[in-house]
Structure formats: structure tokens, C-alpha cells
């Protein structure tokens, strides 16, 4: 197919993408303004489309398999990846699963904005309204549970088609070399010897979110947050900012606080320390000055409670356990007490100062209520310097606040989490 490139500055933009960006500027100004921030690059080595926070890449052969409305929807889809910060937040997560989680998070927003996505777009009502991190945790937990099932339970019935797997058509006929003729959109199998670009994307995938690897990542992330805010305001002034987009824009620019730093700050502040003349400051004795030194007595019990109802995923539990041990080794409390609780306390582990604790896996299952750990503290004569409760915040809270500091470590984003009647709350998204 013959085509001419439209030149914008130093970038050559495929005319189909240029037209759809223009349509977005006119009809969907939020998407349009942000799409203009991305460089556009033809990339035959890619399977479909991709975005990394700076560049929108596309495979021209794949794009020709899409209608104009689908191209517009895919461009909007890739824009939302960057607007939501997906290019900055992947970290050490599995790239494929992270990409799926991000797609589940943004596809409903693209569709609710009246746009069209290619067939098989990843949409699941279970994930609607959740962040990519939450969905990634759900997908990880589901994959782990599937692996733990007996082999016969992992196998699909012969008469059941895999979800989102297209029905075979004439273009899917087996070739003599054992491969398949690729279908438009990259939904078929892969023949031996094909290059990565020739290998079709898995069902439901029409784009890829890649991490931004430039040296100016913090600057780029901050610039995009400003751009998202400005685009949302401009679209709202024109009356073209749907509620889903408005909520997404607010969430995307919300400051992200490292929960680990909050946990350690909370634990430190809950530890008694003061200046005392009982142990003078030796640094100044040779000068004849008798000055007090900072005195930090052994604090009481460091109490951590883990929600064992099954609503907090294993990966989050493991990362939280690591921080429990870090707090124990840095603060050296009198005792480390780790309780598990669903509706009742199901397990109590107690480690003395100087121990080398190995925290056992979470034990429990069922509903959620937060009352019993606080009762157990009083009944067993514990002396908490503080209590930290890891939970999704869905359950019955105590009616009376305890005399010691409490930190609720919420695995639900604070914008949607239930408000605790006492204590401080931090967001734990792993």
C-alpha cells in the first residue's frame, strides 16, 4: 500500500495515525492533547503497538489489519498507559502480567469513552475501577492458585474453548511446516524460524506498555502528571471529560508514598527516646562538659497483625513480612508479636529480643473482623509500643480506640478504602 508520511517537526507520522490523532483532538480532547506529546515511530520489529512514556511505536503491517476506529482506540489506549503512569511503575514485576493488568485497568475507560478496540480486548468486570497494581496482585494470586490445583483441575474440558481464543477460520489452516498463516491482528500460532516481529501477539493483546528507561525518569513522570492535569481541565471546560476519565485523572496524579518509609517512620516515632544525664555524652567529657546523651530504652512489644482471610495476597504478605523483620532488627523491641486473624486470631508468633525470627506463613481463611487481636493484646498482658494491621480494610472494626498507636496498612487504595475509626492509615500497594 502506497502512503506518504506527514512530517511534524522531525517526526514522520503515518497518515492514518495523524488523522486519528486529529480526530481525538476534536472529539476526545483529553486523549488528543496527550497523544500529541508522544513521538510516533514505525517499528517493524514490534508485534503490534507499544508505548514507553516518550514514543508510540507501531508495526505497520499490524496497523493495516485494523479499521480507522480501532486505530483511534489503540492510540487512546496507549495514551492511557502513560497517563496512568504504567511506564514508570512496573518495577520488578513480570512484564507480560503487568501488561495484562494495565490493559484490564484502562480498557473499560477507553470503551466507556465511546471508542472502539480490536476484538478480544482484555475486559473483566472483576477488575473495573482497580489499579494496575491491584489487578497484578489478583492475576498473580490466581496464577499461583491454578498451579497448586491438581493436574486434572488445570485441564480445560475438551468441549470448552479458552477465554478470548478466536475460532479457527480459513486463514488458520495448518501449513506443511507446522506453522499457521497469521491472522490480521496477530491471533494465530507461530511457525518455526519466524522473527519476533512475525510472532503474533497473544489473544487480547494489541499493544505493549514498556518501562521508560531514560535518565530523566522523575522529570518525565512529573511532566506527564502536569500534562494529565492540564488535559483534564481543558477537556472539562469543553464539557468532554466523562466521569471515568475524571476519576482516572485524579488518581493518576495522586502522589505515591512509599509505604515502607511510612511504616519505619511510624515505628520510630512510637519508640520512646529522650535525653538523660544517667549516661553522659562521652563526646564532650574531655572538654569538661557534662551533657546528657540520647537515651533510648528498650521499647515494648512490636505487634503486627496479618489479615488471614485470603483478601491479602501472598506476594504482599511476603513483602510485609520482610519489613516486619527490618523493623524488629532496627528497633530491637522487647518482643516481636505477629498475629494472624480472619474473624478470630488464628496464629500467634512471639519472638524475644535477640532472636533470629523466621515468620511462618499466614494461617486462616474465611471472613474478616478486626476486634479479636485487640482483645488478645489485653487478655494476654502484651505491652505494645505500637500495633500495625495489614488488611484490605473490609471488616468489623473495634468500637474503642486502644491506648497505644495503631497503623492500618491498607491493601485497598485510600481513595476507596473504608476509614478506620482510630489510628493512622497508609496504603500498601506492592
Secondary structure, DSSP 8 states (H G I E B T S, - for coil): ----EEEETTEEEEHHHHHHHHHHHHH-HHHHHHHTTSEEEE-TTSSSEEE-SSEEEE-HHHHHTS-HHHHHHHHHHHHHHHHTTTTTS-TTS-HHHHHHHHHHHHHHHHHHTT----TT----GGGTT--HHHHHHHHHHHHHHHHHS-HHHHS--TT---TT-----GGG-B-TTS-B---TTS-S---TT--TTTS---TT---EE----STTHHHHHHHHHHHHHHHHHHHHHTT---HHHHHHHHHHTS----HHHHHHHHHHHTS--EEESSS--GGGGGGT----EEE-----EEEEEEE-SS-S-HHHHHHHHHHHHHHHHHH--SEEEEEEESSSEEEEEEEETT-----------S--BSHHHHHHHHHTT--EEEEEEEE-S-SB--SS--SSEEEEEESS-TTTS---SSSEEEE---
